[in-house]
Amino acid sequence: MATGVGFLGAGEILVEQGSKKGRSPQVHGLTSAASIWFTASLGVTVAASTPVLAAAALILALITLSRHEPASWEPSSGDPTDPRELPAPCPDPKTHG
């Protein structure tokens, strides 16, 4: 079972190679792959007749996944002068020196 679930999880992970020289590859799908592993382990826990453990794990996973912020699918340019790479301006310069 672990091999099959690992194969499904590995298929969910995508790696985009950097198109510009010196740009690191972008990895996507790690949360989805971990969710596939979690779903399989939750199924094993339910099959083992341990509903309290399964319910606790499900609640923790839902809390963790609901706090996850979606990633931007727009690749980074790698150029530090690109406006998308600059930090957001401070709303009140007096409070942040």
TORKOL-4160 file (C-alpha; in steps of 0.2 Angstrom, whole numbers, padded with zeros to 4 digits, m for minus):
97
<pt num="1" X="0000" Y="0000" Z="0000"/>
<pt num="2" X="0014" Y="0012" Z="0004"/>
<pt num="3" X="0022" Y="0010" Z="m0013"/>
<pt num="4" X="0005" Y="0014" Z="m0022"/>
<pt num="5" X="0002" Y="0029" Z="m0011"/>
<pt num="6" X="0020" Y="0035" Z="m0013"/>
<pt num="7" X="0018" Y="0034" Z="m0032"/>
<pt num="8" X="0002" Y="0044" Z="m0032"/>
<pt num="9" X="0010" Y="0057" Z="m0021"/>
<pt num="10" X="0026" Y="0058" Z="m0032"/>
<pt num="11" X="0015" Y="0061" Z="m0047"/>
<pt num="12" X="0007" Y="0076" Z="m0039"/>
<pt num="13" X="0023" Y="0085" Z="m0036"/>
<pt num="14" X="0028" Y="0096" Z="m0051"/>
<pt num="15" X="0045" Y="0104" Z="m0054"/>
<pt num="16" X="0047" Y="0118" Z="m0066"/>
<pt num="17" X="0065" Y="0120" Z="m0072"/>
<pt num="18" X="0071" Y="0138" Z="m0072"/>
<pt num="19" X="0070" Y="0146" Z="m0089"/>
<pt num="20" X="0084" Y="0159" Z="m0086"/>
<pt num="21" X="0102" Y="0154" Z="m0081"/>
<pt num="22" X="0105" Y="0154" Z="m0062"/>
<pt num="23" X="0086" Y="0153" Z="m0058"/>
<pt num="24" X="0082" Y="0139" Z="m0046"/>
<pt num="25" X="0068" Y="0126" Z="m0050"/>
<pt num="26" X="0051" Y="0129" Z="m0043"/>
<pt num="27" X="0042" Y="0115" Z="m0034"/>
<pt num="28" X="0023" Y="0114" Z="m0033"/>
<pt num="29" X="0011" Y="0101" Z="m0026"/>
<pt num="30" X="0020" Y="0096" Z="m0010"/>
<pt num="31" X="0004" Y="0100" Z="0000"/>
<pt num="32" X="m0007" Y="0090" Z="m0011"/>
<pt num="33" X="0006" Y="0075" Z="m0010"/>
<pt num="34" X="0006" Y="0076" Z="0009"/>
<pt num="35" X="m0013" Y="0077" Z="0009"/>
<pt num="36" X="m0014" Y="0061" Z="m0002"/>
<pt num="37" X="m0002" Y="0052" Z="0011"/>
<pt num="38" X="m0013" Y="0059" Z="0025"/>
<pt num="39" X="m0029" Y="0052" Z="0017"/>
<pt num="40" X="m0021" Y="0035" Z="0016"/>
<pt num="41" X="m0015" Y="0035" Z="0034"/>
<pt num="42" X="m0032" Y="0041" Z="0040"/>
<pt num="43" X="m0040" Y="0026" Z="0030"/>
<pt num="44" X="m0028" Y="0014" Z="0039"/>
<pt num="45" X="m0032" Y="0022" Z="0056"/>
<pt num="46" X="m0051" Y="0020" Z="0053"/>
<pt num="47" X="m0049" Y="0002" Z="0047"/>
<pt num="48" X="m0039" Y="m0002" Z="0063"/>
<pt num="49" X="m0055" Y="0003" Z="0072"/>
<pt num="50" X="m0047" Y="0018" Z="0081"/>
<pt num="51" X="m0060" Y="0031" Z="0078"/>
<pt num="52" X="m0054" Y="0043" Z="0092"/>
<pt num="53" X="m0037" Y="0044" Z="0084"/>
<pt num="54" X="m0044" Y="0046" Z="0067"/>
<pt num="55" X="m0055" Y="0060" Z="0072"/>
<pt num="56" X="m0041" Y="0069" Z="0082"/>
<pt num="57" X="m0029" Y="0067" Z="0066"/>
<pt num="58" X="m0043" Y="0073" Z="0055"/>
<pt num="59" X="m0046" Y="0089" Z="0065"/>
<pt num="60" X="m0028" Y="0093" Z="0066"/>
<pt num="61" X="m0026" Y="0091" Z="0047"/>
<pt num="62" X="m0041" Y="0102" Z="0044"/>
<pt num="63" X="m0034" Y="0115" Z="0055"/>
<pt num="64" X="m0017" Y="0114" Z="0047"/>
<pt num="65" X="m0024" Y="0115" Z="0029"/>
<pt num="66" X="m0036" Y="0129" Z="0032"/>
<pt num="67" X="m0022" Y="0140" Z="0038"/>
<pt num="68" X="m0012" Y="0137" Z="0023"/>
<pt num="69" X="m0011" Y="0152" Z="0011"/>
<pt num="70" X="m0012" Y="0148" Z="m0007"/>
<pt num="71" X="0005" Y="0150" Z="m0016"/>
<pt num="72" X="0006" Y="0162" Z="m0031"/>
<pt num="73" X="0007" Y="0152" Z="m0047"/>
<pt num="74" X="0017" Y="0167" Z="m0055"/>
<pt num="75" X="0035" Y="0162" Z="m0056"/>
<pt num="76" X="0048" Y="0173" Z="m0049"/>
<pt num="77" X="0058" Y="0183" Z="m0062"/>
<pt num="78" X="0074" Y="0181" Z="m0052"/>
<pt num="79" X="0078" Y="0200" Z="m0055"/>
<pt num="80" X="0080" Y="0210" Z="m0039"/>
<pt num="81" X="0075" Y="0226" Z="m0048"/>
<pt num="82" X="0058" Y="0218" Z="m0054"/>
<pt num="83" X="0044" Y="0227" Z="m0045"/>
<pt num="84" X="0036" Y="0210" Z="m0041"/>
<pt num="85" X="0052" Y="0206" Z="m0031"/>
<pt num="86" X="0052" Y="0222" Z="m0020"/>
<pt num="87" X="0045" Y="0222" Z="m0003"/>
<pt num="88" X="0028" Y="0230" Z="0000"/>
<pt num="89" X="0030" Y="0249" Z="0005"/>
<pt num="90" X="0027" Y="0252" Z="0024"/>
<pt num="91" X="0009" Y="0259" Z="0027"/>
<pt num="92" X="0015" Y="0272" Z="0040"/>
<pt num="93" X="0034" Y="0277" Z="0039"/>
<pt num="94" X="0033" Y="0285" Z="0056"/>
<pt num="95" X="0030" Y="0269" Z="0065"/>
<pt num="96" X="0043" Y="0259" Z="0055"/>
<pt num="97" X="0058" Y="0271" Z="0056"/>
